[in-house]
Amino acid sequence: MDTALPQLTTLRLLLRTLEMHQAQVLCTLANGSKIADNTANIPSPYTLETAQDFIAGIADKYRTGELLNLGMHVLGTGELIGMVSLRINARHHYGHLGGWVAAHCRNQGYAAEAASAVMDFGFDELKLQRVGSQCFGRNKESARVMEKIGLRYEGCVRQAFLKNGVYEDLLGFATVRDDWERGL
């Protein structure tokens, strides 16, 4: 695996690493509506120190083959509007997609555009066999994104995640290389 962080371009987005000067923007966006509530690992409140630590660790986590984190930047303006990630399990050739989009940019197709590009990178460049994701059962928007990019619904794991004192159902979605190559 090439250890240099990739830059991916889509029709409307530039997906690239974050720079330290973006920490305050990241902090503001990550504290936005529904971000921490709908994600497994984003704390609330999301502090400036948390943002700085996150940005400082992006390159190392990719270099070690553990995690690809890219900021979603609007082409043309460079505005940071969210994050997309691929947690990598090299032993099993599996990638787990994650991400979020700022409240003011939701329902515009950005999440699907970014996730699709990262999934393609996982299959093309990282030679993954399987790419999947999960979302809370109540998060219909994320489920819709997963289906839109070609991940198949694989089932519900009931009360599998404790979030804010509530046991959440996890919906699982995935695709495998053969299906991805055939465009299924």
C-alpha positions as CSV (number, residue, x, y, z in Angstrom):
1,M,0.0,0.0,0.0
2,D,1.2,3.5,-0.9
3,T,1.5,5.3,2.4
4,A,1.0,8.8,1.0
5,L,-2.5,10.1,1.7
6,P,-4.6,10.1,-1.4
7,Q,-6.5,13.0,-2.9
8,L,-9.7,11.9,-4.6
9,T,-11.8,14.2,-6.9
10,T,-15.4,13.6,-7.6
11,L,-17.8,15.7,-9.7
12,R,-18.3,18.2,-6.9
13,L,-15.8,17.4,-4.2
14,L,-12.1,17.2,-3.4
15,L,-11.5,14.6,-0.8
16,R,-8.2,15.3,0.9
17,T,-6.4,15.3,4.3
18,L,-7.1,18.1,6.7
19,E,-4.5,20.7,7.7
20,M,-4.1,22.1,11.2
21,H,-5.4,25.5,10.2
22,Q,-8.8,23.7,9.6
23,A,-9.1,22.6,13.3
24,Q,-11.6,25.3,14.3
25,V,-13.8,24.7,11.3
26,L,-13.8,21.0,12.0
27,C,-14.6,21.7,15.6
28,T,-17.6,23.9,14.6
29,L,-18.9,21.4,12.1
30,A,-18.5,18.3,14.3
31,N,-20.5,20.1,17.0
32,G,-23.4,20.6,14.5
33,S,-26.8,19.0,14.6
34,K,-26.9,15.2,14.7
35,I,-23.2,14.6,14.2
36,A,-22.2,13.1,17.5
37,D,-25.7,11.6,18.0
38,N,-25.5,9.6,14.8
39,T,-21.9,8.5,14.9
40,A,-20.1,5.9,17.0
41,N,-17.0,7.7,18.0
42,I,-17.4,11.5,17.8
43,P,-17.6,13.0,21.3
44,S,-19.9,15.7,22.3
45,P,-18.9,18.4,22.8
46,Y,-16.2,18.2,20.2
47,T,-13.4,20.4,21.4
48,L,-10.7,22.3,19.5
49,E,-8.1,20.1,21.2
50,T,-10.0,17.0,19.9
51,A,-10.0,18.4,16.4
52,Q,-6.3,19.2,16.6
53,D,-5.5,15.7,17.9
54,F,-7.6,14.1,15.1
55,I,-5.9,16.1,12.4
56,A,-2.4,15.4,13.9
57,G,-3.1,11.6,13.7
58,I,-4.6,11.3,10.2
59,A,-1.3,10.6,8.4
60,D,0.0,8.1,10.9
61,K,-3.3,6.1,10.9
62,Y,-3.1,5.8,7.2
63,R,0.6,5.0,7.1
64,T,0.0,2.1,9.5
65,G,-2.7,0.8,7.3
66,E,-5.4,1.3,9.9
67,L,-7.6,4.2,8.7
68,L,-8.1,6.6,5.8
69,N,-9.7,9.9,6.9
70,L,-10.4,12.5,4.2
71,G,-12.1,15.9,4.5
72,M,-15.0,16.6,2.1
73,H,-14.1,19.9,0.4
74,V,-16.4,21.6,-2.1
75,L,-14.6,21.9,-5.5
76,G,-14.0,25.5,-6.4
77,T,-14.5,27.0,-3.0
78,G,-12.5,24.6,-0.8
79,E,-15.1,24.7,1.9
80,L,-14.9,21.8,4.4
81,I,-18.3,20.2,4.7
82,G,-17.7,16.9,6.3
83,M,-15.5,13.8,6.7
84,V,-15.4,10.4,5.0
85,S,-13.4,7.5,6.3
86,L,-12.4,3.9,5.5
87,R,-11.3,1.8,8.5
88,I,-9.1,-0.9,7.0
89,N,-8.7,-4.5,8.1
90,A,-5.8,-5.6,6.0
91,R,-5.8,-9.2,7.3
92,H,-9.3,-9.8,6.0
93,H,-9.2,-7.3,3.0
94,Y,-12.1,-5.4,4.5
95,G,-13.0,-1.7,4.6
96,H,-15.6,-0.1,6.8
97,L,-17.0,3.2,5.5
98,G,-17.9,6.0,7.8
99,G,-18.5,9.7,7.6
100,W,-20.7,12.7,8.2
101,V,-21.9,15.9,6.4
102,A,-22.4,19.3,8.0
103,A,-26.1,20.1,8.6
104,H,-26.2,22.9,6.0
105,C,-25.0,20.5,3.3
106,R,-27.2,17.5,3.9
107,N,-29.6,16.0,1.4
108,Q,-27.5,17.2,-1.5
109,G,-25.8,13.9,-2.4
110,Y,-22.4,14.8,-0.9
111,A,-22.3,11.8,1.4
112,A,-23.0,9.3,-1.3
113,E,-20.5,11.0,-3.7
114,A,-17.7,10.9,-1.1
115,A,-18.5,7.4,0.1
116,S,-18.7,6.1,-3.4
117,A,-15.2,7.5,-4.3
118,V,-13.7,6.1,-1.1
119,M,-15.3,2.7,-1.7
120,D,-13.8,2.7,-5.3
121,F,-10.4,3.7,-3.9
122,G,-10.7,0.7,-1.5
123,F,-11.4,-1.7,-4.2
124,D,-9.1,-0.2,-6.9
125,E,-6.0,0.8,-4.9
126,L,-6.2,-1.1,-1.6
127,K,-7.4,-4.3,-3.3
128,L,-10.1,-4.9,-0.8
129,Q,-12.5,-7.9,-1.1
130,R,-15.3,-6.3,0.9
131,V,-16.5,-2.9,1.8
132,G,-19.3,-2.3,4.3
133,S,-20.8,0.0,6.8
134,Q,-23.3,0.2,9.7
135,C,-25.7,2.8,11.0
136,F,-28.1,3.1,13.8
137,G,-31.5,1.7,13.0
138,R,-33.1,5.2,13.5
139,N,-30.7,6.8,11.0
140,K,-32.7,6.4,7.8
141,E,-30.6,9.0,5.9
142,S,-27.3,7.0,6.4
143,A,-29.1,3.8,5.4
144,R,-30.3,5.5,2.2
145,V,-26.7,6.6,1.4
146,M,-25.4,3.1,1.8
147,E,-28.0,1.7,-0.5
148,K,-27.5,4.5,-3.0
149,I,-23.8,3.6,-3.4
150,G,-24.5,-0.1,-4.0
151,L,-24.1,-1.6,-0.5
152,R,-26.6,-4.3,0.1
153,Y,-28.6,-4.5,3.3
154,E,-27.4,-7.5,5.3
155,G,-29.4,-7.3,8.4
156,C,-30.1,-5.8,11.8
157,V,-28.1,-6.6,14.9
158,R,-30.5,-5.7,17.7
159,Q,-29.5,-3.5,20.6
160,A,-25.8,-4.0,19.7
161,F,-24.5,-0.5,20.5
162,L,-24.9,1.6,23.7
163,K,-25.2,5.2,22.7
164,N,-26.1,7.9,25.2
165,G,-27.6,5.4,27.6
166,V,-29.8,3.8,24.9
167,Y,-29.2,0.4,23.2
168,E,-29.2,1.0,19.5
169,D,-29.9,-1.4,16.7
170,L,-27.2,-1.5,14.0
171,L,-28.1,-2.0,10.4
172,G,-25.4,-3.6,8.3
173,F,-24.7,-3.0,4.6
174,A,-21.9,-4.3,2.4
175,T,-20.7,-5.3,-1.1
176,V,-18.0,-7.6,-2.3
177,R,-15.5,-7.2,-5.1
178,D,-17.4,-9.4,-7.6
179,D,-20.6,-7.4,-7.2
180,W,-18.7,-4.1,-7.3
181,E,-16.9,-5.0,-10.5
182,R,-20.3,-5.9,-12.1
183,G,-21.8,-2.7,-10.9
184,L,-24.4,-4.4,-8.7
